[in-house]
Amino acid sequence: MQKILLTCCLTSSAILPAYAQTTTPEKPATSTTKAKEAAPVVPEVTVSAERPTNRIDRQVYDVKSDVSSTNGSAADALNNVPSVSVDSDGSVTLRGSSTVQIMVDGKPSALLQGDNRGPALQAMAADDIESIEVINNPGAQFGNEAGGGPILNLVMRRNRKPGGMATVNGNGGTAGRYNSAVNGSYNEGPWGFQGSANVRHDGRNSVADVSRDRLDANSGQFVHSTQQSSSRGLNDMASVNGSVSYNLSQTDTLTGSASYNSRGNDQRSSDHYVNGATTLIPASDYVRSTTRTGDSTNLSWGGRYDHKGELPGETLKIDLRVSASENDNQSDYTNDYATPGMADTRAAQHSQFSTRIVDFTGDYERPLWGGTAKAGYKVATNDNSFNTLYTDINPLTGAATVNNGRTNAYDLDETVYALYGSYQLRLNERWGALAGLRAEYTDMDINQITSAVAGTNHYINYIPSAFATYKVNDNANMRFSYARRIRRPNANELNPYVTYRDEFNVSSGNPDLRPTKTDSFEVGYETRFGGLETNLRGYYRRDTDAIVDYRYFVAPNVLLTTKANGEGSHSSGLEFTVNGKLTPSLTLNTSGNLARSQQKFYDDTGVLVERTANSLSGRVRLNYQYDPANQFQLALQMMGKQLSGQGYRSPNHSVNASWRYTVTPQMTLVANVTDVFNTNKMETIINSSTLRETSTRRFDGRVVYIGLSYRFGGANASNANKQDEGGGWGPRPGGPGGPGGPPPGV
């Protein structure tokens, strides 16, 4: 939470309001004025006002208040946001749902699409992020082309203050990990420049154990098998981004931006399989070794035009964003058999996949009939390309033969045209309202190049949304919201090609998937008492044609993991946040989500199955300011049970600790330990009529980082390093939507 400092002077008669500015003509000096000049100097009073953050349709969280932000990743920053969880693979859930859009400055990015999203979040520096907006019920201005569902919007750092400033930090971690970043800005006259660059050498090694019992259809008995795996590989990552703005006039501004990100994908893994015999296949015992090399590059650029109209609050924004992601991987496999009579094998797989997004939008806002009207358009293209070449290699001669069953090329091109309109009105001193409607036309072209099969699909959706706020009293507000969303299946989920993972596990998409329609309702109560701010939100979400995981055997020992539309699902729950100062030195940030979820789907025998789960997720963060130079932070994170098609993910938890020491007003030392007790793990349990499986994966949880950060120019760094009272986890008192402030919607 940032604060705005306003300075005024005390007089003998009154204190002028902090926002008042008065000027008087100069007068010749007289004996009276000289006497006044001789009077004692009245000390200045600094008035601290909190910047309002929450808006009628979203909650905004200031991630800079986290001590570890200078050496953490975007995944770490997201993990500090209430009801958000990012696992070690980079998979993101919000309130237990994985159908989450992640945007950058309100726009979709190829960097954060599909399988690329997890590694990209782990490569992106948290220090580049200004705040994170949680939009559980997105309004009409937000599209669905990035996957639908709730939105996590990463608002990147901006500095518009005159002059220049820069921050440099360097951090070293265990097992050879390191990262370093520089951020800077310079503003002079009509020009503004801002940029950052960072490098990172990091990753998470892992070990896994899988116990599987599969039904042998011929004997009617379950056959046992096990898999023990290990994976190692720390990768190099680097990124650079910059923007330049120019004020054409007091009403018109042009802004251009560009960014580049690269990441290595090298990894070495080993899998030991012991498979029991079925009536058709003998038992086997072998070790599969994999060496993967490759890299990922991401490029984006854009331009924006901002115009302020003659009416108060009248604005026009035209925005063009282009982003592209290229991924190239080479995997070499070796199977060494301990089973007598089985020959060792070798193979190789070369994979290329790319995504390119063009997003062109326009938004116009103006006062109308006592409220504010907003309208806009979007034209967006999302082009995806996949190319996989699999070869079997003769272990004696080294000759390579293309395996046509595992080689595939596939393209998916999607174009979305959208129009929206919304109207926001302050009804009276207590009520504010916002309503909107969005129309989207989607055109999809699917080309399965290997099979020479092409198809098209197009449809139109109408998406309503509505929000309201009610000011209960000076310290409490209520919020109401509803939104419909469309979650379209992504390119991987639609691709019917069967991707080889190992001899007993394959995966594929499903070209017959239908979009998931989600209706979401929410009511919230926000209040403040004493030094604490509290938020309580009740929500209900209903999914039609929910896309869920579906697994079945395509051969006696080969398990296929794919996607299917379930009959439907719904979830409901209570989410709360409490934050504030317990003592002058101790600050509490805590949040929780008590949820109940239900899924309906047809299992592998065609029987309709209904699963229900109750779970409690939450986090507690304590910040202790020992003295002006030393600040300590302890954070506990807990993730509850999550349903996933035929199974569920078990609860997990971890504890993180950080320390910040102010060496000088410009220099700080930061140390943090993630997963102090090394408890981080992912456990998935499947229990269907033909498959019973428990998979447990553990990561290099306990990682230590120590680093220095130095600030050049700009505001006094000692102020910048102070922990804000609320930590950015709640509505801001005195601001729109915050207790004590005017009703939102004004």
N, C-alpha and C positions, 0 to 999 in steps of 0.2 A: 504494500500500500504506500503510494507516494503521497507527500504532503506539499501543499502550496503555502509558502511563507509570505505573509503580508505584514508590512511594517507601518505603524502609525505613531504619532506623538501625543502624549497626554497634555491637556491644557487645564487651566484652573476651572473652566466652566463645564467642559464636556469632552467626551471622547468621540471623535469623528468615526463613522462607520469605516471599516477597513477598505471597502470598495470605493469610498467617496474620494473625489479629487477636486480641489478648489484652487482657484487662482485669484489674486487681487493685484490691482495696479500698484507699482512701486511708488512710495512717497518719500519726500526729502526727510533726512534724519532730523529729529527734534530731540529736545531734552528728555521728553517722555520715552521716545523710542530708545535713546541711549540708556536710560535707566533700565528699560526692559532687557537690553542687551547685556547689562551688567548682572542680571539675575542669574541664579544658578541654572546650569544646563539640566533640562529634564531628561531623564533616561528614556531610551526607546523601548517600546514594548513589542515583542514579536508575537503575532497572532497566527496560530497554526490551524489551517483548515484542511480537511481531508478531501482528496479528489474523488468525486463520485465515480463509481465503476459499474455497478450493476445496472442493467437496462431492463426494460419491460419484458423482453423475450429471451434473456440469457443471464448467466452468472459469469463474472469476470474474476480471475484469480491471478494475483501478482506472484509469479514464481521467483522473482528476484529476492524475496524475503527468505528463501531457502539458503542456508549457509553453503551447501555444496554446489550452488549454481555455477560457480566459476570453473569447476573441473568436471561437471557432470554432462550428460547427454540429454537430448530432447526426451528420450525415454524416461530418464530419471526425473525430469521436470514433470512429465505427465503423471508419473507415479505419486507425485505429491498433491494431485488434484483430487478432491473428494469424489468417491465412487468410480474413479478411473484406475484401471490396473493394466500394467504392461509387464508381460512375463519375459523371461530371458531370451526367448526367440523373437521378441518385439511384437507379439500379438497383443492387440489393444482391446479392452472391453470397457464398457460404461454401463453401470448398473447391471453387470453380468451379461450384457449383450455384446456380441462381437460385430454387429452390423453398424459400425461407426465410420463416419466420414471424417477424415483429417484434412483440413484446409490450411493454407498459408495466406494470411491477410485476406481471408474471405473467399479465396479462389482455389479450385482444385489444382493439384500439381502431379506430374508424372512421377516425381520423386517418391510420392507417398501412395502409390497405387499397387495393388496386387501383392505378389510375393516380395516385391522390392521394399515394401513399407517398413517391415521390422528392422532389417539392417540399416535402412536410411535413418530411422529414428535413433538408432544407437550410434550413428556416425555424426548426427547433427549436434552442434554445441548448444547446451542450455543457455549459455551466456548471450547467445544471439536473440533470445526470446524475451520480449517485453512482458507479455501476459498471455494467459490461455483462457479463451472463452468457451464455456460449456453451454451448448444450445440443445437441450433435450428435446424441445419441440420447435424445430426450425420454422420460421415464418415464410411468407410468400416470396421474399427476395432470394431465398436459397434454393438452388436447384438440386436435382437428384442424380445428376449424371456421374457423380463420383461414388455412387453406391447406395445412396439413400440412408435412412436411419438418422440418429442424432449426430451432431457435429461437434468436433473439437477443433477450434480455430486457433492456430498459432499466430499471434500478433508479434511481428518482428520489431526489433528495437528501432526507434527513430529519435533523433535529437534535432530540434529546431532552434535551439538557443544560439545567439550570435557567438562567433568565435569558434575556436577549435578545442577538441578534447580527444584523448585516446586512452585505452586501457590495454595493458599487456599482461598476460598471465602464462605461467608455465607450471606443469604438474607432472610428478613422477609417481608411478604405482608399482605394486608387486608384480613379479614375473615379467619384468621388462616393459610394463605398460607405461605410456606417457601421452600427454596431450599439451598443446600450446595454442593460444589464440591471441589475436589483436583486433580490437574494435576501435573505430575512430570516426569523427565527423568534423566538418568545417562548414560554417555558414557565414557568408559575407554578402551584404547587399541583397540582390535578387537571387543569388546562387546558393545552393546547398548541396553538400557532398557527404556521403556516408558509406562506410564499407567495413568489411571484416574478413579475416582469413584465419583458418585453423587447421591444425594437423592433429591426428590421433592414431595411436597404435594400441589397439584394445581388442577385446573379444571375450567370450566365455567358453572355456573347455567344459565338457560334459561327459557323464557316464550314464548308461541306461540299462535297465533290466526289464525284460518282457516275459511274462508267463502266459501261455496261450493254450486253451483246450478247445479243439474244433471237432465238430460232429462228423464222424465217418458215416456217410449215408448208407453204405453197403452193410456195415456191421452194426450200425446203430449205437456205437460206442464213441465216447469222446477220446481223442488222441492228444497227448500232451507234447508240447514243444517249448523251448526256451530260446531267448536271444539276449546276449550280453554285449553291450556296445560301449565304445569310447570314441570321443571326437575331440581333436585338438587343432587350434589354429588362431593366432592373434593376427589381425590384419591391419594394414595401413590405410588411412583415410585422410582426405584433404579436401578443403572447400574454400572458395572465395566468392564473395558477393559484394555488390556495390550499387548505389543509386545516386542519381543527380537530379536536382529539381531547379526549375527556373521560374520566377514570378514574372509573367509577361506584363502584368499590371496588378493593381490591388484586388482584382476580381478573377484573374486567370492565372493558372499554374500548370506547367508541363513537368512531368516526372518520367524518367527512364530508369530501368533497373535491369540487372543481369546477375546470374549466379552460375557457378560451376562446381560440381562435386564429383569426386572419384573415390572408389573404394575397392580394395582387393577382396577376393573371395576364396583365397587359398585355405585348404583344410585337409587334414589327414584323419581317417577314421578306421576303426576295426570292429567287425561284428562276428561274434561266435554263435553259430546256430547248432542246436541239437534238436532234431525232429524225430518224433516217434513214427513208427511204421503204420500205414493204413493198409486196407485190403488191396490197393492198387500201387502204392509207392513204398519202397523199403525205407528203413530208417537211415538218417544221414547225420554226419557230424563234420562241420567244416568251418573255416574262418575266411571271411570276406574282407579284404583290405581295399580301401579306396583312397586315392590321391586326387584331390581336386585343385585345379588352378583356374584363375580367371579374374575378371575385374568388371566393375560397373561404373559407368559414367552418366552423369545427369547434368543437363544444361537447360537454363530457362532465361527468358528475357521478356520484357514488357514495356509498355508505355501507357501513360495515363494523362488525361486532361481534366482539370477541375475548374468549374466556373461558378462564381457566386453571383446570383441574380440581384435585381433591384429590391425585391421583397425580402423582409427579414426571414432567414432560414431557407431561402430559395437557392438550390444548388443543382448543378448538372455535372455528372461524372461519366466519362467515356474511358473504358479500360480494355486493353488488349494484353493477354498473357499467352505465351507460347512456352511449353516445356517438353523435354524429351528425355527418355531414359533408355540406355543401351546396356545390355548385360550379356556377357560372353563367358562360358564355363567349359572346361575340359575335365572330364572325370575318367580315371583309369581304374579298372576293377581287376582283382585277382582273387580267385577262389581256391583255397588249399584244403583238400579233403583228407580227413583222418579215417574215413570209412573205406575199408578194403574194397577194391574193385572200381572205385570212382576216380576218374581222371581230373586233374586240376584244370581250371579254365581261366581265360583272360578275356577282357572286353574293354571297350572304350565308348564314351558317349560325349558328343560335342553339342552343346545347347546354346542357342542364341534367342533372346526375346527382347522386344523393344516396345515402348509405349510413347506416343506423341499426342499431346493435348494442345488444342488451340481454343482459347476461351475469350470471346468478345462480348462485352456487356456494356449497357448504358443504363444509368439510373437518374431519374429526375425527381426532385422533392421541392414542395412549395406549400406555404400556408393556404388553407382552403376552408371556408365556412367555419371558422373558429378552431380548426384542427390542422393537421398536417397530412397531405396526400403524397404518396410516393408511387411511381410507376417505372417500369424498366423492361428491358429485353435481354435475351441471351442467345447467342449462337455458339455452340460448342461441338467440337469434333474430338473423338477419342479413338485413335487407331492403334491396334495391337497386332504384333507379328511374332510367331513362334516357329522355330526351326530346330529340329532335333535329328542328329545323325548318330545311329548306334551301330557299332561294328563288333563282330566276334573276331578274336585274334587267336591264331594257332600258336599255342605255347612253344612248339618246337621250331617252326619256321618264321614266326612273327607275321605271317600273311594275314591281312585284314579282309573280312567279308562283311558286306553290309547286311544287317539284320532288318529286313523289310517290316517285320512285325513290330519293331521298336523304333522305327524311323518315321518322322512325321513333319509336315509343314502346315501351318494354320494361320489364317488372318481373320481378324474381327474388326470391323469399322463401324463406329456408332456416331450418329449426328443427332443433336438435340436442339430444337428451336423452342424458345419459351418466352412467354409474356406474363407479367404479373402486375398487380396493383394492390395497394394497401392504404388504409386510412387510420390515423391515430388522433384521438380526441380526448381532451380533458373535459369530462362531463360536468364535474363540479369540484369543490374543494377536496372531496374524498375519492372520487372515482376517476380512473383513467382507462381507456380502452384502445385496442389495436386489432384490426381485422384485415385479412388479405385473401386473395385468390390467385393461384398460379395455374397456367395451362402449359403443358409440355407435350410436344410432338417428338417422338423418337423413331429414328430410322436406323435399322441394323442390317449390315451385310456380313454374312458368315461364309467363309471360303475354306473348306477342308481340302487343301491343295493335294495332299497325298492320295486321297480317295476320289479326287475330282468331283466333289459334291459341294454345291453352293446353295445358299438359301438366303432369304430376306425376311425381315419382319418389321412391321411399323404399327404404331398405336399412339393414342393420345390419352393423356391423363389430366384430370382437374383436381387440384390440390388446395383445399381450404385450410385456413389457420385463424385462430382467434386468441386474444390475450386481454386480461383485465387486471387492474390492481385496485385495492381498496385501502385507504388510510384509516386504520382503526383508531389510532390516537397518535400523539407525537412520538411515541416509541415503538409503534407496531404497524406493520403492513400485511395485507393478504394479497396473494397472487393466484390467478386462475389462467390456465392455458389449455389449448387443444390444437393439434396439428395432425394432418394426414401426410404420410410419406410413402414413397415408392422406392423399394430396394431392388434394382435391376441386378441380375447375376453378372459377374465380371467375366473377362475373357477366359481365365483359367477354369471357371466353373462351367462354362459352356463348351469347352473343347472336348470332343468325345475321344480324343487320342488317349490310349492307355500308356501312362508314363511308368517306366520301370524304376523301382526303388531298390529292390533286391529280389532274390529268387522266389520269395514267398510273399512279397508285398508290392502291389501296383496301385496306381490311382488314375482317375480319369474324371473329366467333366461330364455334364449332361446337357446336350443341346436342346432338350425339351423342357428345361426349367422355365417356370413362369416367374414374373416379378412378384416380390412380396409386398403386400399392402399393409401398412401399419397405421393404426389409429391410436394416438397417445393423448392421455388426459393427465392433468396435474393441478394440484392445489397446494399452496404454500403459505406458511405463516412465519413472518420475520419480526423479531422483537429485540429489545436491548434492556437489560437490567443490570445494575451495578456496572462493572467493567466488562461484562460479557455480552457478545452478540450471538443470538441463536436463530437458527433456521430449521423449520420442520416442513417437509414436503411429502405429500402423499401422491402416488402416481399409479396409473393403470395403463398398460400397453397391450394391444391385441394385434396379432399378426395373422394375416390370411395368406395361405400358400407359403408358409415359412420355409426357407431353404435350410435343410439340416444335413448332417453327415449320414451316409448310408453305406454299410459294409456287407459284403457277401462273398462267398468263395466262387471263383470262376474256374478253378481246377482243384483237385483234391488237397493241394497244399498252398494254393495261391489265393491270398485275400485281396479283394478289390475294394478300395475306398473311393467313394464317389459322392455326389450330391443328389438330393431329391427334394421335392416339395412335400412337406408334411401336411396333415389335415388342418393344422393351425396350432397356434400357441398363444399364450397370454402370460403376462407377469404383472405383479403389483407389489407395492412395498411402501415403506416409510424411510425417507432419507433425512438425516439431521446433520447439522454442523453447529459447533459451539466454539467460539474463539474469543480471546481477550486476555487481559492481564489478571493473573491470580494474585500476584504481588507486584510491587514496582519493578522487580527483577525477573519474574517468571511469567512467561507467556504460554498460553495453552491454545493449540489448534487441534480440534478433533472432529471427526466426521464418521458417520456410519450409515449402512444401508441394510435394513431388514427386509428381505425380499422373499416372495413366493412365486415360483415359476412352474408352468405346466406346458408340456409338449404332447402332441398327438401325431403319430406317424404309423405307417404300415411296416412291419418288420420283414425279415427275409423270407418268411413263410406266408406273407400276405395277410397276417392278422393285425388288426388295428390295436395299437398299444398306446396307453396314456401314462406318462411319467410326470411326477410332481416332486419338487424339491423346495425345502425351506433353507435359507442361508442367511448368515450375518457377515457382512464385510465392513471393514472400517480401518481407520488409521488414527493414531494419536501422535502429536508432535509437541514436544516441550522445548522451549528456548529459555536458556538461563543466562542473563547478563551478569557475570560474576563481578566485573568492574568495567570501566569504560573501554578497556582494551581487550577483554576476554569474553567471548560468547560461546556457549555450548548448546548443542542441539541433539536430542534423542528422538527417534521416530520409530514407531511400531506400525507395521502394515499387515493386515489380515485380509485374505480373499476367501469368500465362502464357496460353497458347492455350486457348480455350474452344470446345467444340463447340456448335452450335445448329442442329439439324435438318439442312437441306440445305447448311449452311455452317459457318463458324467465325469467332470474333473473334480478331484477331491480338494478340500480346503488346504490352504498353505499360508505361511506367515514368515516374516523376516523383521529384523531389527537393524536400523542404521544409526550411526553416530557421527557427529561432526564437531569441529572446533575451529573458530575463527579468532585470530589474534591481530590486532591493529598495531603494526610495528611503528608506522608513522602515519600522519594524516593521508598520505598518498599510497602507502604500501600495507598490504595485509597478507597474513599467512593463513592458509586454510588446510585442514586435514580432515579427511572423512573415511569412514569404514562402512562398507555396504555388507549387509547380511552378517552381522557380528557373530552370531551363533551358528552360522553355516547351515541354516535350516531350509534354504530355498530349494524347492523341488516341484516337479510337475507329475502328478499321478492321474492317469486316466483309466477308468474302469468301464468295460463293455460287458453286458450280460444279455445276450439274445438267445433264441432257441437253438442256434447253430454255433455260437461263438461265446466263449467266456475268456476275457483277456484283462490282465492288469499290467499297465505299462508305467514304470517309474523312471523319471529322468532327473538327475541331480547335476547342478552346475557349480563352477568355481564361484561360490557365493561370496566368501569373505575376500574382499578386495580393498586394499588400502591405497589411498592417494594423498600426497602432500604437495602443496604448491604455493607459489607466490603470485600476487596480483599487484600491479603498479598502475597508478592513474596519473596521466599528464593533463594539465589544464582542467577546464570545466569547474564544476562545483566542488566544494571541499569534500574530499573522499571520506572523511570521518563521518559526515552526515549520510553519505551514500551507503555506508556500511552498517548503519544502525538498523536494528530489527524493528520493523513496523509493529504496532500494537496488535493489529488484527491478523497480520501475516497474509492478508489478501484473500482470506477464505470466506468472506461474507459480504452482505450489502453494506454500503457506506452510509453511516448516519449523516444527515444533512444533505444528502444527494438524492436525485430522483430515484425512487424505489427503495431508499434506505430509511430507517426509522428517523423521524424528526424532519424529513425533507418533504418537498412537494410531491404530490402523487405523480408516479410515472405516467408517461403518455403526454406530457406537456412539451 
